[in-house]
Structures are given as structure tokens and as C-alpha cells.
Amino acid sequence: QVQLAESGGGWVQPGGSLRLSCAASGSVSGMLPMYWYRQAPGKQREWVASVTAIGTATYADSVKDRFTVSRENAKSTMYLSMNNLKPEDTAVYYCNTYYRSTTYWGQGTQVTVSS
């Protein structure tokens, strides 16, 4: 069983920065690949970034060079540092992982980018 909890969302002006956190609980959480997704109003949920257990990161083209995903296994926490935010980054951001054929989601955290 894995539980995920996101935090760090909020409102920011275009060009601003935010850092999201995803705290994971469960004995295996530090060994699992972890993912960030987002869902904008009226749109499907989309993948944003991934980080493996050893810290290898991959990104969607839309956020590459602006977002950085990282993790601290000792704290069972994943982060998403978001820079140069754009209005189109406005969405609810979710963290995700899977273990033994079960997919786990957090409750999401709202990010709003507007002037």
C-alpha cells in the first residue's frame, strides 16, 4: 500500500516559480519510479515528468528546460521545481506511482498562473 500527498501549489504570475512536493508513505515507496501529471480544466490528464528510484529524470516537451523533477528517498519525497511558469501551466498537479499492478494517485494540488 502506498499513499501520496502533494503540496506546494498556489497562484503565481507568468514567469514566476513554484516548487511542488509529493510525500509518499509505505515501506517500498523509496524504490518506486514516481511521476508528475497535470490536468487543466476541460482537458485530459497529461504526463509531465518522471523520476526513477536512482534519480533519472524525463520530461514532457512542454516543460523541458523549465521544470526539474527530483527526489529524496530518505524522506520519501519527490519534488517538481517549476520555473518560467506560463498561463498554460495552470492545472491540478498530481503525483503518481505504481506497485504490484496497482496505480496510486495523490489528491492533487492546484497551480494557477495568471496576471
C-alpha positions in Angstrom: 0.0 0.0 0.0 1.3 3.4 -1.0 -0.2 6.8 -0.1 0.8 10.0 -1.8 0.2 13.6 -0.8 1.0 16.7 -2.8 1.6 20.2 -1.5 3.1 23.5 -2.7 0.6 24.7 -5.2 -0.7 28.2 -5.4 -1.1 31.3 -7.6 1.9 32.8 -9.4 2.3 35.4 -12.1 3.7 34.4 -15.5 7.4 34.0 -15.4 7.3 33.0 -11.7 8.3 29.9 -9.9 6.8 27.3 -7.6 8.1 24.0 -6.1 5.7 21.1 -5.6 6.3 18.3 -3.1 4.9 14.8 -3.1 5.3 12.9 0.2 5.0 9.1 -0.1 4.3 6.6 2.6 4.7 2.9 2.5 7.7 0.6 3.0 8.6 0.4 -0.7 8.0 4.0 -1.7 11.7 4.8 -1.9 12.2 2.1 -4.5 9.4 3.1 -6.9 9.5 5.2 -10.0 7.4 8.3 -9.5 5.6 10.6 -11.9 4.0 14.0 -12.1 0.8 14.5 -14.1 -1.4 17.5 -14.5 -5.0 18.2 -15.6 -6.2 21.5 -16.9 -9.9 22.4 -16.9 -11.7 20.7 -19.7 -8.6 18.7 -20.7 -7.3 15.2 -20.2 -4.7 14.4 -17.6 -1.3 14.5 -19.1 2.1 13.3 -18.0 4.6 16.0 -17.0 7.8 14.3 -15.7 9.2 11.1 -14.2 12.0 10.2 -11.9 13.3 6.7 -11.3 14.4 5.3 -7.9 18.0 6.3 -8.7 17.0 9.8 -9.9 17.0 9.5 -13.6 14.5 12.2 -14.9 12.5 12.5 -18.1 10.2 15.4 -19.1 7.3 16.2 -21.5 8.4 18.5 -24.2 6.1 21.3 -23.0 8.0 21.6 -19.7 11.6 20.6 -20.7 14.2 23.2 -19.7 11.6 24.9 -17.3 10.7 22.1 -14.8 13.1 19.9 -12.7 11.9 16.7 -11.0 14.0 15.3 -8.1 13.5 13.1 -5.1 14.9 12.5 -1.7 14.5 8.8 -0.9 15.4 9.2 2.7 12.4 11.5 3.1 10.3 9.5 0.6 9.6 12.8 -1.1 9.5 13.8 -4.8 9.7 17.4 -5.9 8.8 19.4 -9.0 10.6 22.7 -9.3 8.8 24.9 -11.9 10.4 28.0 -13.4 9.3 30.5 -16.0 5.7 29.4 -15.5 3.2 30.2 -18.2 -0.6 30.5 -18.1 -0.9 27.2 -20.0 0.8 25.5 -17.0 -2.4 26.2 -14.9 -3.7 22.8 -13.8 -4.2 20.5 -10.9 -0.9 18.6 -10.4 -0.9 15.0 -9.3 1.9 12.6 -8.3 1.6 9.0 -9.2 3.3 5.7 -8.8 2.5 2.0 -9.2 3.4 -1.1 -7.2 2.3 -4.7 -7.8 0.0 -3.7 -10.6 -1.8 -1.1 -8.6 -1.6 2.6 -9.6 -1.6 5.2 -6.8 -2.6 8.9 -7.1 -2.4 11.8 -4.7 -5.3 14.2 -4.2 -3.6 16.9 -6.4 -2.5 20.5 -5.8 -3.8 23.4 -7.8 -1.3 25.6 -9.7 -2.7 28.8 -11.2 -0.5 31.1 -13.4 -2.1 34.4 -14.2 -1.5 38.1 -14.1 
